[in-house]
Amino acid sequence: MKGSRKSARRARPRFRRVGLACKCSSKAALSLARSLDAALQKRGLPVLFDADTAAALGRPDGLPRERLAREADLVIVVGGDGTLLSVARFAPTSTPVLGINAGVLGFLAGLSRAGALSRLDEVLAGEFREERRLRLSVGVRGASRPLRFQALNDAVLNKEALARISTFRVELDSRPVVEFRADGVIVSTPTGSTAYNLSAGGPILHPQLPAVVITPICPHTLSHRPLVVPAETVIGLRLLDPPKSSGGVYLTIDGQEGLPIRPEFAVEIRPAASPVTLLRPPEADHFRNLAEKLNWGT
């Protein structure tokens, strides 16, 4: 019976074109990527690679990472959470992303390295659960040209290493709500609530909750606490320091891209037009993941 189910999976794969990206600085991730490539080729499935992974594997046919998910039906990411974020920010909702943990924490990963090959047929047959995760659209006005980013975890205004404490204003749906002095401010999705937001004292949000959390970083006044708002809220952030004393404040998207922010810039954050789709095993449980990865509740 088991053999017949396995044959049925191979005969009717849901995904016909698989993208593969990995953390190229990790020997373990590269080794597993090679094994996955061979396993997918054995099943007759074309495999696409991002440029960095292709180069690390000695292949000439890599794509820019932001294009990978648009060209594939499924993207498998081997590495840590950062590697997955670098793919998931750009993935269309129609292309699921599966993380395989080859890093330290791997909170967003759907599988461990040990289960990557043994459960591949389940993945290809569409037997893993699809989870839609909110993304943020982050716009910056006032620069030489309007800029826009997408974030799966968070958008952060933070001082650089030697910068002084700064003054920030938060607006909700164009209404000024609060001004405070702090090292910075985090706007986080539920997915990102267990990342920098948690380290800064923000709450853990369930990943399916339609909400966003705004968390001051080391506020000067302790009465300024994190604020949870509906996901559809348009959040405005402004740096209020005088131009001469400003500088050293940086906008960072998912810890991976961004730009310096000046007082004349306006940062506007709203829900992105579409969510990302992450693949999870059928038995995956968010609270068990919290307990195992973050020691929450133990």
Secondary structure as GFF3:
##gff-version 3
##sequence-region A 1 298
A	DSSP	alpha_helix	2	11	.	.	.	ID=ss1
A	DSSP	beta_strand	18	22	.	.	.	ID=ss2
A	DSSP	alpha_helix	27	42	.	.	.	ID=ss3
A	DSSP	beta_strand	47	49	.	.	.	ID=ss4
A	DSSP	alpha_helix	51	56	.	.	.	ID=ss5
A	DSSP	alpha_helix	65	71	.	.	.	ID=ss6
A	DSSP	beta_strand	74	79	.	.	.	ID=ss7
A	DSSP	alpha_helix	81	88	.	.	.	ID=ss8
A	DSSP	beta_strand	97	101	.	.	.	ID=ss9
A	DSSP	beta_strand	111	112	.	.	.	ID=ss10
A	DSSP	alpha_helix	113	116	.	.	.	ID=ss11
A	DSSP	alpha_helix	120	124	.	.	.	ID=ss12
A	DSSP	beta_strand	129	133	.	.	.	ID=ss13
A	DSSP	beta_strand	136	141	.	.	.	ID=ss14
A	DSSP	beta_strand	147	151	.	.	.	ID=ss15
A	DSSP	beta_strand	154	159	.	.	.	ID=ss16
A	DSSP	beta_strand	166	172	.	.	.	ID=ss17
A	DSSP	beta_strand	175	182	.	.	.	ID=ss18
A	DSSP	beta_strand	184	188	.	.	.	ID=ss19
A	DSSP	three_ten_helix	191	194	.	.	.	ID=ss20
A	DSSP	alpha_helix	196	199	.	.	.	ID=ss21
A	DSSP	beta_strand	211	217	.	.	.	ID=ss22
A	DSSP	beta_strand	227	230	.	.	.	ID=ss23
A	DSSP	beta_strand	235	239	.	.	.	ID=ss24
A	DSSP	beta_strand	249	253	.	.	.	ID=ss25
A	DSSP	beta_strand	257	260	.	.	.	ID=ss26
A	DSSP	beta_strand	266	271	.	.	.	ID=ss27
A	DSSP	beta_strand	276	280	.	.	.	ID=ss28
A	DSSP	alpha_helix	286	294	.	.	.	ID=ss29
###
